[in-house]
């Protein structure tokens, strides 16, 4: 891998597959960010809470956690042994990211641009995004659609229960980039 690519910043677009209208984020990350750290960044920018297992998928290979707590399948390679630049090296290349194997939140990560690193630039940071992330454990894409339908109809018999479950309010259109970037500054 070239020295130039190591010092580059990647502009990535992360889209939660199956959502209409789409839920997505655009972010800047160092090209040499380990996949384990990318997972932490994705949790923050998407709004997940890191309650579940995850994996990255590239070219038929799987990358995930490999530590004493979890005994993962031998076919899953240690995500901390790979950097983003090891899997994405040209614009328009893609990487899969699955979070929560039960709800199966599948994300498509596209390398949109390779930018030169600038002095003082402090990636990772989110530069744009649309719509709120679905709440944890809401049942995948189908469960999320059902949740939105229930919350849009106060006469629905499950409305009060679901409203309480999401914490009293949920705006599917809300994405607070300022809050996300404050959290990213701590990564």
N, C-alpha and C positions, 0 to 999 in steps of 0.2 A: 504494500500500500504506500502510496507516495506521501512524502512529508507534507506536501501542499494539502492533500485531502485530510490528513490528521489535524491540521490547524484550521480546517473549514468549519463553517456553521451550516447546519442543514435546516432548510425550511420544510417542515412536514405538514401535511394535511391528514388529520385523523378523522375518519367518518365512522359512526356507529351504523353498521349495516342493517338494512331492513326498516329504518325509520323514515317516515314521510309526514311532514317535511323533514329533511335530514337534520340530524344532530351531528355537528362537526366542530373541530378546533384546528386552528393553524398555529404552529409553534416553531420556535427557533431553539435548536439544541446543538451542542458541540458534536461534530462527526465522530469523535472518539469517546462518546458517552457509552458506558457499558449498558447492555440490555437490562440488567437488574435495576439500574438507575432510571432508564427509560420507562420501565414499569412504574416506578414511583412518580415520575412526571405525568404519565398517562392517567394514573389514579387521580391526581390533583386536577389536571385540566378537564378531564371528563366528569369529575364529580363523584367518582366511586370512593368507597371507604376502605378498600383493601381487606375485605372480610373473606375473600375466596382465592382459590388457586387461579393461576393464569398460565398462558404460554404464548410464545411468539412462533410464527410459522413462516418458513421461507424455503422455497424450492424443495418441498417434501420433507424438510427437516424441522424438528421441534426443539424449542429452547425454553427452559423453565428453571424453577428453583431446584437447587441440589444442595441440601444441607441436612444436618442430623435430624431435624424435625420431621422431614418428609422423605419417604422412600419412593421416589418416582420411577417410572418405567425407564429401563436402561436406554430406550430409544430417545429419551428427552435429554438433550445436551445442556450443560450448565450455562445458563444465561450470563453469568458473571465472567465467563471466559471469552465472551464475544462483545464487540462494540458495534454500534450502528453501522459504521463504515465497513465492517466485515460483511454485512448483509445487503447494504444499499450503497452503491458507488456511482450511480448515474441517475440523472434526473428522470422522473417518471417510473422508476423502479418502485415496487410495492413490497410490503411486509404485512403479514397478518398478525393480529393480537386478539386472543380470546381471553375473556375474563369471566369467571364464575361458570364452571363447567355444567352446572345445573341449569341456570338461566341462559347460558351460552351467549354472552354479549360479544359478538364478533365485530371487530374493527378492521378497517382497511387503512393502512398507513402508506401514504404516497410521498416520495421524495420529490418535492416541487422544484426546489432550487438548491444549488450549492453556492454558498456565499463565503467571501473571505472573512476570516475572523478580524474584528476590529478591536483596537485597544479600548479598554473600558466597557466593551460590550459584555453583558453578563447573562448569557443564556444559562439555563433554559428560561424561556418566557413565552407567553401566549400573545399573539398579535391580533387574533380575531377568532370568533366562534359564534355559533348559533344554537339556540335552544338549550334548555336544561337537560341534564342527564336523567334517565329514569331512576327512581329510587331503588336502592338495593333490595333484592329478594322479591321483586314484584312479579316474577314469573316470565321473564324474557320478553321478547317483542310482543307476543300475543297478550300476555298479562299486563304489559304496560298500556297497550291500546285499550284493554278492558278497563283499566284504572282510569284513564283519561275520559272514557265514555261515562263512567260512574261519577267522576268528579264534575263533569259538565252538566249533570242533571240532579239538582237538589231533591227532586221527587223520587229518585232511585232509592229503593229500600236499603241499599248498601252504602248510600252516600255518607251518612254520619260516621259509620265505622271506617270507611276508607279515608275520610278527611282526618279522623283521629290518627289513623295509621301513618299518614304522611306528615304528622306533626301540626295539623291545624290549617295548613295552606300549602298549595303547590302550584306554581306558575310554570307550565311547560315551555313558555317562551323566554323565561328569564335566564340569562347567562351573564354573570358578574365578572368580567375580565379583570377588573381591579382587584377583587378579592382573590382570584386565582393567581395573579401575579405576585401578590403579597405572600401567598403560600409557597409559590415557586422560589421566591427569594431565600427561603429557608432550606431549600434542597441542597 
